[in-house]
């Protein structure tokens, strides 16, 4: 009894105080929740950066098909294998030299696009090489370093490729070329413009679907596949590209190219349905040119690098007219060219564009819907206007766009010969 009474008589202060224990448990629980939430945040940040690192890696190391044919097999053009150094001596280049049928001091160098090799079958390049050959041009076709199968290296958006193209120009001069034309496609056209900043040995350029690697066009292409915000996407890419391929966007002279008035004539060709390089880029570049023979041809409805496939006769006729105007194609050769025959009733002629080349000085004077940025400059892509975030992701055209109206193939370019090329068309990463 006494023991029970003692228990009952104990004061409350003598009982254990559980309040500190409860506070400690609550604090630990809060720490666990905060740590868990932070882990989730860091996980998603890691995934976001890793995604951009993957994009940078894919851009730097494109998958390129093997060279499967040659000029003799494809178009019965005699050729020789060539090897020459890039101008800076950084590597050796491989390609073909196709001599003109009769001795000629005119040479055309083809500058292929990103994700392709010298054959660039979706254009198709053999048909254009055959066309140039018939106009009595020597032809050089070569692989950029990222397309090499023996000594592959990263794609740099023109930084290294410009030096490689300059090496091809040096080779043409060594072979006796006195009149030299660079015919570029997509990033190969942008590379040609970068090389043009460094040489006075080019007499003319033909630039098809010009792609110039800069922040806006980089984001424009990323957005075709992923609906990512422009910022911080571009900021992360600018940080990762030097790590992945050793080249930052600041090392690509796109500001100089966009302001340059080149001393030689340039024929810009671009389609309004280009899903890789908005046609306003070609307008901007053309508007800077004061050479009276420079021209711009914007083709309604045409797709990236598929202008020739979609409108073969009209394409070659306008190219011929350009070359004739600058005295690089004899009128007799043009007149006798089978590819330029009368298209009346010809199902292989391709559809007509209802458009004609205009003087480069007239480029961009019509409002084509491009937005204006805060500095008063025309934005090459209206949907890249940072003041209109709801427009992101509106472009969904990919490689299927390119093939939707470009299925005519190389046979459409000529009645007299058929290219033995595949019907391969540019993938979503080919520029």
C-alpha positions in Angstrom: 0.0 0.0 0.0 2.7 2.4 0.9 4.4 1.8 -2.4 1.2 2.6 -4.3 0.8 5.7 -2.3 4.3 6.9 -3.0 3.7 6.4 -6.7 0.5 8.4 -6.6 2.1 11.2 -4.5 4.9 11.8 -7.1 4.9 15.2 -8.5 4.5 15.7 -12.3 8.0 17.0 -12.5 9.3 13.7 -11.6 7.8 12.1 -14.8 9.9 11.9 -17.9 9.5 15.0 -20.2 8.7 13.7 -23.8 8.6 17.2 -25.5 12.3 17.4 -26.5 12.1 13.9 -28.0 9.0 14.8 -30.1 10.8 18.0 -31.3 13.8 16.0 -32.3 11.8 13.5 -34.2 9.9 16.3 -36.1 13.1 18.0 -37.0 14.6 14.8 -38.3 11.5 14.2 -40.4 11.7 17.7 -41.8 15.3 17.1 -42.7 14.4 13.9 -44.5 11.6 15.6 -46.4 13.9 18.5 -47.5 16.7 16.0 -48.5 14.2 14.0 -50.5 12.9 17.1 -52.3 16.4 18.3 -53.0 17.3 14.9 -54.3 14.4 15.1 -56.7 15.3 18.6 -57.8 19.0 17.6 -58.4 17.9 14.5 -60.2 15.8 16.4 -62.7 18.5 19.0 -63.1 21.0 16.2 -63.8 18.6 14.7 -66.4 18.1 18.1 -68.0 21.8 18.8 -68.3 22.5 15.2 -69.4 19.8 15.6 -72.1 21.7 18.7 -73.4 25.0 16.8 -73.2 23.5 14.1 -75.4 22.2 16.6 -77.9 25.7 18.2 -78.0 27.2 14.8 -78.5 24.9 13.9 -81.3 25.5 17.2 -83.0 29.2 16.7 -82.7 29.3 13.1 -83.9 26.7 12.7 -86.7 26.0 9.3 -88.2 27.2 9.4 -91.8 26.5 6.7 -94.4 29.3 5.0 -96.3 30.3 6.1 -99.8 28.8 3.3 -101.9 29.3 4.4 -105.5 31.6 6.6 -107.5 31.3 9.0 -110.5 32.0 6.3 -113.1 29.4 3.9 -111.7 26.8 6.6 -111.2 27.2 8.8 -114.2 30.0 7.3 -116.4 32.4 10.1 -115.5 36.1 9.3 -115.4 37.6 10.4 -112.1 40.6 10.0 -109.9 40.9 9.5 -106.1 42.5 12.5 -104.4 44.0 13.3 -101.1 45.0 16.8 -100.0 45.7 18.6 -96.7 43.4 21.1 -95.0 44.9 24.5 -95.4 45.9 24.6 -91.7 47.5 21.2 -92.0 45.3 19.6 -89.4 44.3 16.6 -91.4 44.3 15.0 -94.8 41.1 15.0 -96.9 39.8 12.4 -99.3 37.7 12.9 -102.4 37.4 12.7 -106.2 38.6 14.9 -109.0 36.5 14.7 -112.1 38.3 16.4 -115.0 36.3 18.2 -117.7 35.8 16.3 -121.0 37.9 19.0 -122.7 40.7 20.9 -121.1 39.2 23.5 -118.8 40.4 26.1 -116.3 36.9 26.2 -114.6 36.3 24.1 -111.5 33.3 23.6 -109.2 33.9 22.4 -105.7 30.9 20.7 -104.0 30.5 21.4 -100.3 28.2 18.8 -98.7 26.0 19.3 -95.7 26.1 18.1 -92.1 25.3 14.4 -91.6 26.2 13.6 -95.2 29.2 12.6 -97.3 30.4 13.7 -100.7 27.6 11.7 -102.4 24.7 13.4 -100.5 22.3 11.1 -102.2 19.1 13.0 -101.3 20.1 16.0 -103.4 21.3 13.9 -105.4 24.9 15.2 -105.8 25.8 12.9 -108.7 23.2 14.6 -110.9 24.6 18.0 -110.1 28.2 16.9 -110.7 27.1 15.4 -114.0 25.4 18.7 -114.9 28.5 20.7 -114.0 30.7 18.2 -115.9 28.6 18.7 -119.1 29.1 22.5 -118.8 32.8 21.7 -119.1 33.7 22.2 -115.4 36.3 20.2 -113.5 34.5 18.9 -110.4 35.9 18.2 -106.9 33.8 16.2 -104.5 35.3 15.5 -101.1 34.3 14.4 -97.5 34.5 16.8 -94.6 36.3 15.4 -91.5 33.1 14.4 -89.7 32.2 12.2 -92.8 35.5 10.5 -93.1 35.6 6.7 -92.5 39.3 6.5 -92.0 40.1 9.4 -89.8 36.7 10.7 -88.4 36.6 13.8 -86.3 34.0 16.0 -84.7 31.7 18.4 -86.6 32.4 21.9 -85.6 29.8 24.0 -87.5 32.4 25.4 -89.9 35.3 26.2 -87.7 37.5 23.2 -88.9 35.4 22.6 -92.0 36.3 26.0 -93.4 40.0 25.1 -93.3 39.2 21.8 -95.0 37.3 23.6 -97.8 40.2 26.0 -98.2 42.4 23.0 -98.8 40.1 21.9 -101.6 40.3 25.4 -103.1 44.1 25.2 -102.9 44.0 21.9 -104.7 41.8 23.3 -107.5 44.3 26.1 -108.0 47.2 23.7 -108.1 45.3 21.8 -110.8 45.1 24.9 -112.9 41.7 26.4 -112.0 41.5 30.0 -112.9 37.8 30.3 -112.4 36.4 28.6 -109.3 32.9 28.1 -108.0 31.9 26.7 -104.6 28.5 25.0 -104.6 27.4 24.4 -101.1 24.4 22.8 -99.3 23.1 23.5 -95.8 26.0 23.6 -93.4 28.3 23.2 -96.4 26.9 26.5 -97.7 27.5 28.1 -94.3 31.0 26.7 -94.3 31.6 28.2 -97.7 30.6 31.6 -96.4 33.1 31.2 -93.5 35.8 30.1 -95.9 35.0 33.1 -98.1 36.1 35.4 -95.2 39.6 33.9 -95.5 40.3 33.7 -99.3 40.2 35.8 -102.4 40.4 32.8 -104.7 36.7 32.1 -105.1 35.0 33.6 -108.2 31.4 32.7 -107.3 29.2 30.7 -105.0 25.9 28.8 -105.3 24.4 28.3 -101.9 21.5 25.9 -101.4 19.5 26.0 -98.1 22.2 27.9 -96.3 22.6 26.8 -92.7 24.7 29.0 -90.4 25.3 27.7 -86.9 24.4 30.3 -84.4 22.3 30.3 -81.2 18.9 31.0 -83.0 19.3 28.3 -85.7 20.7 25.9 -83.1 17.6 26.3 -81.0 15.4 26.2 -84.0 16.7 22.7 -84.8 16.6 21.5 -81.2 13.0 22.6 -81.0 12.0 20.4 -84.0 12.6 17.4 -81.7 12.1 18.6 -78.2 9.9 21.4 -76.8 12.6 22.9 -74.6 12.7 26.6 -73.5 15.1 28.8 -75.4 16.7 29.7 -72.1 18.5 28.0 -70.5 18.7 25.5 -73.4 21.0 27.8 -75.5 23.0 28.8 -72.4 23.6 25.1 -71.5 24.5 24.2 -75.1 27.0 27.1 -75.3 28.6 25.7 -72.1 28.7 22.0 -73.3 29.8 22.3 -76.9 33.4 23.4 -76.1 33.6 20.4 -73.7 32.2 17.9 -76.2 33.8 19.0 -79.5 36.3 21.7 -78.5 34.4 24.5 -80.3 32.3 27.2 -78.8 29.7 29.1 -80.8 31.8 32.2 -80.2 34.5 30.6 -82.4 32.2 30.4 -85.4 32.3 33.7 -87.2 28.5 34.0 -87.8 28.4 37.7 -86.9 30.9 38.5 -89.5 29.2 36.3 -92.1 25.9 37.9 -91.4 27.3 41.4 -92.1 29.8 40.5 -94.9 29.4 42.0 -98.4 31.4 39.4 -100.4 33.3 40.6 -103.5 32.2 37.7 -105.7 28.6 37.0 -106.9 26.5 34.6 -104.9 23.3 32.8 -105.9 21.2 32.0 -102.8 18.6 29.3 -103.2 16.2 28.6 -100.4 12.7 27.1 -99.7 10.0 28.6 -97.6 9.3 25.2 -96.0 12.8 24.7 -94.8 12.6 23.0 -91.4 16.3 23.4 -90.6 17.3 26.9 -91.7 14.5 29.5 -92.0 14.6 31.2 -95.4 14.9 34.6 -93.8 18.5 33.8 -93.1 19.1 33.7 -96.9 17.3 37.0 -97.3 19.4 38.6 -94.6 22.6 37.3 -96.2 21.6 38.3 -99.7 20.5 41.8 -98.7 24.1 42.6 -97.7 25.5 41.8 -101.1 26.2 44.7 -103.5 27.7 42.6 -106.3 25.3 43.3 -109.2 25.3 39.6 -110.2 24.3 38.2 -106.8 20.8 36.8 -106.7 18.3 35.2 -104.3 15.7 32.6 -105.3 13.2 31.8 -102.6 11.0 28.9 -103.7 7.5 28.7 -102.2 6.8 25.3 -100.5 10.3 23.9 -101.1 12.1 22.0 -98.4 15.6 21.9 -96.9 18.1 20.7 -99.6 15.3 19.3 -101.7 14.8 22.2 -104.1 16.6 20.3 -106.9 14.5 17.2 -106.4 11.3 19.1 -106.3 12.0 21.4 -109.2 14.9 19.9 -111.2 14.6 21.6 -114.5 13.8 25.0 -113.1 16.6 24.7 -110.6 19.2 23.9 -113.3 17.9 26.5 -115.6 18.3 29.2 -113.0 21.8 28.0 -112.0 22.7 28.0 -115.7 21.5 31.5 -116.1 23.5 32.6 -113.1 26.7 30.9 -114.5 26.1 32.4 -117.9 25.6 35.9 -116.5 29.0 35.8 -114.9 30.6 34.2 -118.0 31.3 30.8 -116.5 28.9 28.9 -118.7 29.0 29.1 -122.5 25.6 29.8 -124.0 26.2 27.0 -126.5 26.8 24.5 -123.7 23.7 25.6 -121.8 21.6 25.5 -125.0 22.7 21.9 -125.7 22.3 20.6 -122.2 19.7 17.8 -122.2 18.7 18.5 -118.6 17.4 21.9 -119.7 15.2 20.7 -122.5 11.7 22.0 -123.1 9.5 21.0 -120.1 6.2 21.3 -121.9 4.3 18.1 -121.3 7.3 16.6 -119.5 6.3 14.7 -116.4 9.9 14.5 -115.3 10.4 18.3 -115.2 9.1 18.7 -111.7 6.5 21.3 -110.6 7.0 25.0 -111.5 7.6 27.3 -108.6 5.9 30.5 -109.9 9.0 32.3 -108.6 12.1 33.7 -110.1 15.4 34.8 -108.8 15.7 38.4 -107.8 18.7 40.7 -107.4 20.2 40.2 -104.0 19.8 43.9 -103.3 16.1 43.4 -103.3 16.1 40.7 -100.7 14.0 41.1 -97.6 12.2 44.2 -98.8 8.9 42.4 -98.5 7.4 41.5 -95.2 7.6 37.7 -94.9 6.3 37.5 -91.4 9.6 37.6 -89.6 9.4 39.0 -86.1 11.5 42.0 -85.0 13.6 41.7 -81.9 14.1 44.3 -79.2 17.1 45.7 -81.1 15.1 46.3 -84.2 16.7 43.4 -86.1 14.6 40.9 -88.0 14.4 37.5 -86.2 15.2 34.7 -88.7 12.5 32.6 -87.1 9.2 34.3 -86.0 8.6 31.6 -83.5 11.9 32.3 -81.8 10.6 35.6 -80.6 11.2 35.5 -76.8 8.3 37.7 -76.3 6.0 35.0 -77.6 6.7 31.9 -75.5 3.4 30.3 -76.5 4.7 29.8 -80.0 7.4 27.3 -79.0 7.1 23.9 -80.5 4.8 25.0 -83.3 7.2 23.7 -86.0 6.8 19.9 -86.3 8.2 19.4 -89.7 11.0 16.9 -89.7 12.6 14.7 -92.3 9.2 13.6 -93.5 8.6 17.1 -94.6 11.6 17.0 -96.8 10.4 13.8 -98.5 6.7 14.7 -98.8 7.2 16.4 -102.2 10.7 15.4 -103.0 10.1 11.7 -103.9 10.8 12.3 -107.6 14.4 11.1 -107.1 17.4 11.6 -109.3 15.7 10.3 -112.4 13.6 13.4 -112.5 16.6 15.5 -113.2 17.6 14.0 -116.5 15.9 12.1 -119.3 19.2 10.8 -120.7 20.7 9.3 -117.6 19.6 7.8 -114.3 21.7 8.1 -111.1 22.3 4.8 -109.4 21.7 6.3 -106.0 19.4 5.3 -103.2 16.4 7.3 -102.4 17.9 8.3 -99.1 16.7 11.7 -97.8 18.0 13.8 -95.0 17.2 12.7 -91.5 16.1 15.0 -88.8 19.8 15.8 -88.0 21.0 16.3 -91.5 21.7 19.9 -92.4 
